[in-house]
């Protein structure tokens, strides 16, 4: 289950999220992303179980010219290995250079936030089902 509407509560830089359309195969959502004085509204198709790169449509007049990302989930025993690959370009060359410099830290923070969320949701569900053990 993808709780896009909850992204602003745990995902770094996500200021807002609105699900436009949802089905078992995909979720179409608008995400408001902000960093410093910059804000961008992204229109992201999220195909359930997808591991291929997909373009994300930035808003008109925002700082991004292009963004493509791919999340890959690979089961490894009782765990899951997650990879995020992103390709982006900002309208401004200076902003593009700065973003490339800071991208590794930002990606690490994003993955860490989603990992923490998975642990939180899993623990909450175990508590609700009465199967919590220490």
Secondary structure, 3 states (H helix, E strand, C coil): CCCHHHHHHHCCCEEEEEEEEECCCEEEEEEEEEECCEEEEEEEEEECCCCCCEEEEECCCCCEEEEEEEEEEEEECCEEEEEEEEEEEECCHHHHHHHHHHHHHHHHHHHHHHHHHHHHHHHHHHHHHCCCCC
